[in-house]
């Protein structure tokens, strides 16, 4: 879900950005910062859910390479890195020039990020009790050990019941494979290609914010007064 909502968040930020009175350079800088903060949250979440020894050095190197030094240091030093990155993303959204109703819509995606983070943490910290896994493995081993006795008469037509050997082997392989899959699903974060997800999110977000109104060949129409994002009073304060 985070992959979809990262693109949705950056798309809304790009579309809702009110560039009246704002230079194209400032617009590009603001939206690039939103894209980087979005990526930083996803990358910090990946590091948060991975084993401590897995990619700490790579994580810090990516933070310093893509973010400003102070922001990277702040996220790295945080006790809960995804929360720190998410707070930076909230600040970045709040600083965009657009009506507060549109900001609220973008913040909805940030709330979804927070919910997904909490769900992932519960999945990581609430595995199936070890006694369940051990009991299942013991029961399965005993059942498969006794399986040839139950199938002995069924393979009486084969020479010396020789067909019982491959049948038992195939059955054991399939059932132990299912048991192993269940164990892996308790903690999928070490199996999923999460680094590849983070890299794709970075590429997609930076591409989305590079698009500007009118670059598709269609002339940009002036905003009608009744469709203004701000009231006259707000426009004076904004100007």
N, C-alpha and C positions, 0 to 999 in steps of 0.2 A: 504493500500500500504506500509506503514512503516514496517509492520510485514515482508513482503516479502523482502524488501530492507535491513532490518537489517541482515537477514540471508545471503543475497547475498553479502553484504559488508564484513562480517566476513569471509565468505567462500573464497572470493578473497584474503583477507589479509593472510589467512592461506595458500592458494595455491601458492600465489606469493612470499611469504617470502623467501628471499635468505639467507639460513642459513650457507653458506660457511664462515668459520672463526668465527662462532657464536656458543656459547655453547647451549646445549639443555635447560638449565635453563634460559638463556637470551631470547631465542626464546619463551619459555612458558610465561615469564614475559611480553614481548612485546605484544604478541597476547592477553594475558589476559587483559592488559590495554586497547587494542582496543575494546575488548568485553564489558568491564565495561563502557567505554566512550560511546559506542553505546547504552547500556542500560540506562545510565544516561541521555542521550538526550531524549529518549522515556519517561522516568519517569518524567523528568522536563517538557516535553510537556503536559503530563497528568495533572500535578499540575497546569500548566499555564492555561489550558482550563477548570479547575474545579472551582466551587465556592470557595471563599477565606476560608470559614470555614470548608471545607469538610475534608481534610486530611493533613493539614500543618505539624502537629506533626509527622505523619507517614512518610511523605516525608523526613523531616529532619533526622529522625531516620534511614531510609533506606540509605540516602546519606552517613551518618557517618559510617554505618555498612559495606557498600560495597566499598566505595572510601577512598582514603587517606584524612586525616583531612584537609589539606590545600585545596585540590581540592573540597571537600565537602563544606567548608566554602565559597570558591569563587563562587560556583554555587548558594548556598543559598542566599548570599549577593547580587547577581547580580540583576539589575533592570529588565532584561529580561533573565530569567534562561535558557530557551531552547537555546538561542543564545550562552550563556556562555558554556553550555555543548557541543554544536556543534563545538565551537572553540577548546575545548579540544580534541574532536574527530579528528579534522583536524590536530592538532599538533601530535597526536598519530600516525595517518597515515603517516604524513610527516617524522616521525622518524624511519619508518620501512626500513630495508635494502632491497631495490628492485629498479628496473629501474624506472625512472620518468614516463615513459609511462604507466606502471602498476599502479603507484600511481595515475596518472590522471584518470585511469579507476575506481579506488576505490572512488576517489573524486566525480565522477559522481553520485554515490549513495548518498553522502553527500548533493550534490546540490538538489537531489530529496527530501531529508528530509526537506531542507529549503523551497522548493516549497510547500510541504504538510503542513508544519507549517503555511505558509502564507495563504493557502486555508482554513485551520481550523480556523485561526484567523478571516478571513473575514466572515466565516459562523457564528462564535460566536458573532461578533460585528455588524453584519448587519441582524438582525432578521426582520421578516415581521412587518411593523408598527403596533402599538397596535390598532390603529383605524380600521385597516382591520380585525383583529381578533375579536374585539368587534362588528363590524358591521355584520360579519358572524354569530356570536353567537346570536345576536338579531334577525337577519332575520330568522335563523333556528328555533329559539324558537317560533316566530310568525307563521311561516309556519306550524310547528307541532301542534301548538295550534288550528289552523284552519283546519287541516287535517281531523278531525272527521266529520266536516260539509260536506266536499267533498266526503267522503266515506260512508255517512249515508245511501243513497239509495242502495249502492252496497251490504250492509249487511242486507237488509230488510228480507232476507230468514231466518235469525237466530232469535231466540226468543228475542224480545225486543231489537234487534240490539246488542245483548251482545257480538258477535264475534268482534265487532268494538274495544272493549277495548284491547284485546291481540294484535290485528293487529297494533293498534296505538302504543302500548308499544314496540313491536318488532321493528317497523320502527324508533321510536325515539331513542331506544338504539343503533341501527346500525348507524344512521346518527350522533348522538352525539359522538359515538366512533370514527368515521372517522374524525370528527372535532378535537377531542382530539389528535389523531395520528398526524394530520397535525401540531398541536401546538408543540408536542414533537419533531417532525422532525426539527423544527427551531433551536433547541439546543440539539443535540443527545448525547452530551458528558456526561450528567448526567444520561443517560439511558444505554449506552453501558457499558459492563464490562471491563473498561479500565485498572483497576488494574490487572485483570487476564491476559490481553494482555501483560502488562509490565512484569509480573512474567514469562510468557511463553517465551518472548523475552530473558530475562536474562538466563533462563535455556537452551534455544536453542543455544544462542551465546557462553556460557561457554562450552557447549558440543562440538560445532564445533571447537573451538580453542584447545580443548584437543586432537584432532586427529593429527597425525603426518604422514609424508610420510613413507610408508612401513609397517604401522601397520595393513594393510589389507592383509598381507601375500605375497604381490607382491614385488619383489626385486626392489629397486630404481636404475634406470639406470643413469650412469654418463651423465652430460650435454655435448653435442657436442660443439666444439669451435664455430661453426657457429650459435649456439643457445644460446650463452652466453648472459646474461642479460646486461653485461657491456662490454664496449670496453677495450682493453688492458690498455689504459691510465687510464680509470675510475677504472679498477681493482687495479692498483697500488695505486691510491689515496684512494680507499676504504679499501685496505689492511693496 
